[in-house]
Amino acid sequence: MLSAHPRTEQVPRSHFSLELGHLYMEALVGGVASLRRHFKTIKPWADFIQAQAGPKRRVSTCFLVDEYFSQIVPPKTLVPELVEASTAEGLTIDYLARESACASADGFSPAELVLARIVPDPPPGTNGIRPPPHESGWLTNAQGMARTAALNDEAFDATGSDWVPPKQNGVRGHGICLDVQLWDDHRGRRRWSCAYLSAVWQLLRLGVLRYEGKALIDQQSSQGADYPDHWEDMPSILRLNLHAQPFCAFQTVTVLETRFAEVEAAVRMILSQVTVDPAVAAQIVGQAESQGVTLPTDIVRRVSHVFSNGL
């Protein structure tokens, strides 16, 4: 008897996926000298992470190019510059990825797949008046009473005021309330936010997404330095190092400048409300146990960030 459910494909995994850069296109126009400054800044942290992982742990590195919002520098110029700059600073980029591939790749949309797996954290005592994120484009970790009090007479009666502070869901002590925009309409098309695409990127690196049971995104190996003029002609993920460990990993580490801290706080909030297919989750736990790896149950705790402006 054939199962109605497609087989869940298993992917090879490193222990850690170390991201060496996630920059806006505007930060990539300075050529090799500018890129060398970037890699020089993060080199001590990359070395520390590699040392902490130890020689028995597999670590792959990656670099994400933001060509979703702008495409100022063509790949035939940027890719050789990235390779030259990172090599000069003693770092190796194993995988180069396009951010637009988090929105659409290989005939489907990873972003849409993730949106379908978001289960909004319901604020205690709410009546569901806030529209779901696939309709509103917004996700929150709190009861935004300042926006809904006009529709809730009890809130006015209880305070005697037009303003009621938001209340974080599951708060411990004092609240930290976030409202994150996932997408907007731009020229008649859905345009995903930077924070949301970054959350999708983390899930791709963790290897938890499947499309009809198949793993997302195909990786192609570099055949040399002859890169195309247009980013859409580039693979979603390009393997630059033929000896690299697997792209997907049990855990991710991302080294960023402190100016990205706000975006990454939003990323972590989004990830906290994404459900993983139980079959995939069980598969990953089985892989980890077979390799002596203890994984946090919570996806967010498998994602680490290092913020620095240099030493």
RAJOUR-V361847 format. One line per field, one symbol per residue. phi: phi as a letter, one per 40 degrees, with the letter a starting at -180 (. if undefined). burial: I if it has 9 or more other ideal C-beta (glycine too) atoms within 8 Angstrom, else O. A space follows every 10 residues. Layout:
phi = ???
burial = ???
//
This chain:
phi = .cccbccccc bcbccbbbcc iabcdccbcc gccccccccc ccddcccccc cccgccbcbb baabccbcca bcbccccccc cccccccccg bbccbbbccc cccaafgabd ccccdcbcbd cccdgcbgcc ccccbcgbbb bacccccbcc bbccccccbg bcbbccbccg cbgccbbbbb ccaacbfgbc bccccccccc dcccccgbcb bfgcccccbb ccbhccbccb cccccdbbcc bcbccdccac abbbbbcccc ccccccdccc ccbbccddcc dccccccccc bgbcbcccdc ccbbbbbabh b
burial = OOOOOOOIOO OOIIIIIIII IIIOIOIIIO OIOIIIOIIO IIIOIIOOII OOIOOOOIII IIIIIIIIOO OOOIIIOIII IIIIIIIIIO IOIIIIIIII IIIOIOOIOI IOIIIOIIOI IOIOOIOOOI OOIOOOOIII IIIIIIOIIO OIOOIIOOOO OOOOOIIIIO OOOOOOIIII IIIOOOOOOO OIIOIIIIII IIIIIIIIII OOIOIIIOIO OOOOOOOIOI IOOIOIIIII IOOIOIIIII IIIIIIOOOI IOIIIIIIII IIIIOIIOOI IOIIIOIIOO OOIOIOOOIO OIIOIIIIOO O
//
